[in-house]
Amino acid sequence: MKRWVLVLTERGSDREGKRRRIAAMFIVLCGLVGSWAVGSVLASDPIGYGVPIWPFANNVDRAENALLGQVVSAVRDNLPLNHDQAQVLRKTDAYGSEFWTLKLKVDGETRCREVAVGLNVTSRRVSC
């Protein structure tokens, strides 16, 4: 005698797991793309963004940050700059801050930075 049995399965549980795996892969992919984008922006000017550390800055960037640290005291006190590797190209006074354009000679390269001295000292890379 043949016996027929009705077997019921939950179709939704398999779909739920598949959706969760796809969502997790999408989140991981977005995290990787986002971290790459943030890293490329930080690597464009690591000193200006305040991250002169290994993944973003190379040896020249770290040397430039060390030289800029020595120069900042003279810029903050508005004293003449007596450093053989740094030269003042331009001084500007605007918006209650001093802006100095500096030409820095670092490890055989010449780099220019605009240093803004107000309550905080900030800088950005500019063309020479």
N, C-alpha and C positions, 0 to 999 in steps of 0.2 A: 504494500500500500504506500502510495506517495504521500508525502507530507509537505505541505507548503507552509513556509514560515515567513512572516513579514519582518524584515530587518529595518529598523529606523536608525538613521545616522543624523548627526547634527552637522549640517552643511555650513552653518555660520561659523563654527569654531575654526575650521581650516582657513576660511577667508579672513577671519580676524587676525590670525597669526601671520598671514601673508601681508596684510595691510600694515601690521606693526613692523614687520621686517623692512618693508618699503619705506615707511615713515622714518625708521631709525637710520637707514642708509641715506635718505634725503637730508636728515639733520646732520649727519657726519659729513656729507659732501658740502653742505652749506658752511659748516664750521671750518673745513679745510680751505674753501675759497675765501671766506672772510678773514681767516688768519693770514693767508697769502697776501690779500689786499692790504691789510693793516701793516704787515711786515714790509711790503714794498714802499709804502708811504713813509714809514719810519726810517727805512734805509736811504731814502732820498736826502735827508738831512738829520742824521741822528743827534747831532749836538743841539740843533735848534729845537728838536722835540724832547730833549733831555734824556736820551737813551744811548749814551756812548758806550755800549756794551757789545760783546762779541757777535751775536747773530746779526746785528744791524750795522755796527761800525767796524771798519778795518783798522789797521795799525796807524794809518795817516789820520783818520778821524780821531782816534784816541790821543795822538800826539797834538793835534790841533786843539782838542779840548783841554789838555794840560797847559798848553801855551796860552789859551784864552783865559784859563783860571789865573795865570800869573798877571795877565794884562788887566783883568777886571778891576783890581784894586786901584790902578792908576786911572782907569776910566771912571770909576765910581767917585773918586776924589777930584776929578777934573784936573789931574796933574799932567805935566808933559810926559810923554811916553819915551822912556829911555831903555828900549829893548832892541837888540840887534836883529831879531827875527820878526818884529812887528813894526808897521809903519802906518801912521794916520793919514788917510787920503782926504777925508772931509769930516768936518764937524758941523752939525746942524742942531738948532735948538727949536723944538716945536712941540706943542701940546703938553708943555710942562715937563718934557723929557729931553735928555741929550741923546743925539744920534751920532755915533762915530762910525765911519766906514774905515775898516782896518784891512791892511794888506799883510797877510801872514805867510811867512816862508816856513813850511813844515815838510821835513823829510824830502827835500828836493822839489817840492811842489809849491806853487803860489796859489793861495786861496784868499778870497775876500769875504769879509763878514760885516754886516751892519749890526752894531751893538746899540741897543736902546737901554738907557739908564734912567730909570724913574724910581718907583718904589722897589721894583724888581729889576734885575738885569736879564734881558732877553736878547737873543741874537738870531739872525737868519743869514743864510748864504746868499751872496749877490755876485754878479759877474764883475770882473775887474775892469 
